């Protein structure tokens, strides 16, 4: 089985921004605000919608771009499972 490549924060951010550009356009990528505590969690407003960008630290997982409803559902699911 191939070794999963570990990404540093900058690499993970760049990969997640490519996913964001595919979903919402590249013009919003410069406006992403990366959370100082949760370094791989970014936030951006696009056309009146708030999006959350999650940047995984490896190649095995895909970056996520979630709107508020998806983010809330994911957070509720994680809290319930904890």
Residue pairs with C-beta under 8 A, 6 or more apart in sequence:
4 58
4 59
4 60
5 58
5 59
6 57
6 58
7 15
7 56
7 57
7 58
7 59
9 39
9 40
9 55
12 40
12 55
12 56
12 57
12 63
13 32
13 34
13 40
13 42
13 55
15 55
15 56
15 63
16 40
16 42
16 53
16 54
16 55
16 56
16 63
16 64
16 65
17 29
17 32
17 53
18 63
19 53
19 62
19 63
19 64
19 65
20 28
20 29
20 32
20 42
20 44
20 51
20 53
20 63
20 65
21 28
21 29
23 65
24 44
24 46
24 47
24 51
24 65
25 46
28 44
28 46
29 44
31 44
31 45
32 42
32 43
32 44
32 53
33 42
33 43
33 44
34 40
34 41
34 42
35 41
35 42
35 43
40 54
40 55
40 56
40 57
41 52
41 53
41 54
41 55
42 52
42 53
42 54
42 55
43 50
43 51
43 52
43 53
44 50
44 51
44 53
45 51
49 67
49 68
50 67
50 68
51 65
51 66
51 67
52 64
52 65
52 66
52 67
52 68
52 71
53 63
53 64
53 65
53 66
54 63
54 64
54 65
54 66
55 63
56 62
56 63
66 74
